Amino acid sequence: MATTGSLQLRRISACLAVFLGLLNILKTGSCDEQVPLILWASEGISLPSQSPPTAGHIVGQQQLASYLEKALNVGPRNVVLFLQDKMSIEDFTMYGGAFGNKQDTAFPNLEGALMSSSSPLVLPAVSWPASNAVIGQLQDQLDTSPLYMDPETLSQLRLNGSSPALLVFRLPYGIGSDLMSAKEILSGNDEVIGQVLSTMKTQSVPYTAIYTALQPSREAASLSMEAGLGGGRSLLQAGGGYREREMERERQRRIKEKAGIYAPVEFKEGEDTCILLWAKGLTVSILRNSVWEDHDLTPSTFGEGVSPKLDGSSCDKSKARLVLNYENVLGHRSFKLIFAMSQRLYKVSARRWFTLDVVELEYDGTKATFNGSRNVYAPAEYSYRCESVTNFRWPLLTPRTSKDPANQWRVFFDDFQIQGFNVTGSNFAYASDCAGFFSPGIWMGLMTSLLMVLVLTYGLHMIMQLRTMDRFDDPKGPAISVPLTE
């Protein structure tokens, strides 16, 4: 019985150890929060163009190191790091020039610096462990120690453009009893940024500036939801469109000019452009005698000197229809590729969304209709982009019915981007990518979490099944008689 009691105690200790260990794993295994990171160079200095991550992607430590390495290999090696205690993307959407009120922005100096920089890099979502390691990464890449400074001591320092320097300016962050207190702190931080940049300009030393934070400001995120300002990934917005989008459009325009990439198809209603379409490739195929015959529409749609006929196209505030007219496509003298879009307000998300309702192939009086409204959609103020839009191999387009002529056709749009509403100028707005939310990494995390929950449940079940002993050994018993012999 004594051995049984010891075994029971060991089982209790083991169960408690498993329980505490699982709690610790669950606590440390939670998803990382994100902070934004902004990188730019002094006026007149060009940094290498780097494509920002797709929407929803969180930049980790290795990827951030790659971004910094590419920038510092070409750009100035005098780095000015503005490291704020806390910051989230909502700080910019709440207190920046979000709704056209440029005079009410809390970041006039920062926004001015980004507008004057030729190639700024904006990373809306960086894991905060990666942002915590940014000083160490810069120190390794520059091979120099960081100098923690303030604007007053910077004016007494003489920098040399030939030798690297890492200047770190710590910025506070906090939220008081009202929204204005947080805005005042951010405005004060922006004034510090303005003073530092002004001093660097006075010394005529080229520099690379970085603005990020150590932790996310969760209070700002919750306040933005309560105030109904919405979420999204907008950064540094301004009247007539978001500032970050304007910078991204300009960057894309310059990249395309250097690479010789063709301009998008534009449809204008009057003098204003209302529909934009771009693709790396447009291909249609028809099934004849059990063989697929392909036709590439790209040369007839895009390129210098190419002006496709857009007869039948139209647009208004709620509907948009782009009609591309071709001749002699796969044996059809008259062939049309039609994109029909619509936008409306969705009460659940409290914002307007646009959908690509149908893609139609019209040829010799016959229509082949593909439905895209379930998979091709984006916020109304964004454009839609996807690496591949097809009706086969992970289809985003599906025939309307089983008897529709679309079942005899295949369409393939490579690196496809379209915008039918809220077009400003001749450039696309910020792109909403079609990348799925449930990536392989997320599925692995969910399955691992499920496994840990099952183990935790089993451990709790073992603890609940433990029972105490109802009787114990009696230490008293008959005395042992040992006879004595002489």
Buried (B, 14 or more C-beta within 10 A) or exposed (E): EEEEEEEBEEBEEEBEEBBEEBEEBEEEEEEBBBBBBBBBBBEEBEBEBBEBBEBBBBBBBEBBBEBBEBBBEEBBBBBBBBBBBBBBBBBBBBBBBBEEEBEEBBBBBBBBBBBBBBBBBBBBBBBBEBBBBBBEBBBEBBEBEBEEBEBEEBBEEEBEBEEBBBBBBBBEBEBEEEBEEBBBBBBEBBEBBBBBBEBBEEBEBBBBBBBBBBBBBEBBBEBBEEEEBBEBBBBBBBEEBBBBBBBBBBBBBBEBEEEEBBBBBBBBEEEEBBBBBBBBBBBBBBEEEEEEEEBEBBEBBBEEEEEBEBEEBBBEEEBBBBBBBBEEBBEBEEBBBBBBBBBEEEEEEEBBBBBBBBBBBBBEEEBBBBBBEEBBBBBBBBBBBBEBBBBEEEBBBBBBEEEBBBBBBBBBBBEBBBBBBBBBBEBBBBBBBBBEEEEEEEEEEEEEBEEBEEBBEEBBEBBEEEEEEEEEEEEEEEEEEEEEEE
